[in-house]
Amino acid sequence: MKLVGPARSFPRRTVKGVDGYAVGNNGSAEQDHYFAVGRRCRHLGADLANGAIAKDGCLVCPWHGAKYDVSSGRMVRGPQGVFAKIPGLGALFKGISAVVPLGRAKVVKQGDDLYLDR
């Protein structure tokens, strides 16, 4: 297992880069929920560690707003903005991520620290 860092450095709605993963906390007010997914967006390779966490817990790409379900690694909403106006583009990328989802790793909390268990 690889040390990610102290759990306190991952408050809710936080995403940070750890090696090849975007590690974050999309938990609720009642409970933290840590995740780790591959760091590169399937659309144009944006660094998802610079993304945001939507109210529904999905990871949002910082470049074009594609959304990923962090539990499956699948894109649930295609690129937005001008890209959303291209017929079939969102469906194409969602289809690609259904076949080749973002990689995932388990985040384990031990004591006050978080670890990646690949």
Stockholm file with secondary structure:
# STOCKHOLM 1.0

chainA/1-118         MKLVGPARSFPRRTVKGVDGYAVGNNGSAEQDHYFAVGRRCRHLGADLANGAIAKDGCLVCPWHGAKYDVSSGRMVRGPQGVFAKIPGLGALFKGISAVVPLGRAKVVKQGDDLYLDR
#=GR chainA/1-118 SS CEEEEEGGGSCTTEEEEETTEEEEECCCSSCCCEEEEESBCTTTCCBGGGCEECTTSCEECTTTCCEECTTTCCEEECCCGGGGGSTTHHHHHHHHHHHSCCCEEEEEEETTEEEEEC
#=GC SS_cons         CEEEEEGGGSCTTEEEEETTEEEEECCCSSCCCEEEEESBCTTTCCBGGGCEECTTSCEECTTTCCEECTTTCCEEECCCGGGGGSTTHHHHHHHHHHHSCCCEEEEEEETTEEEEEC
//
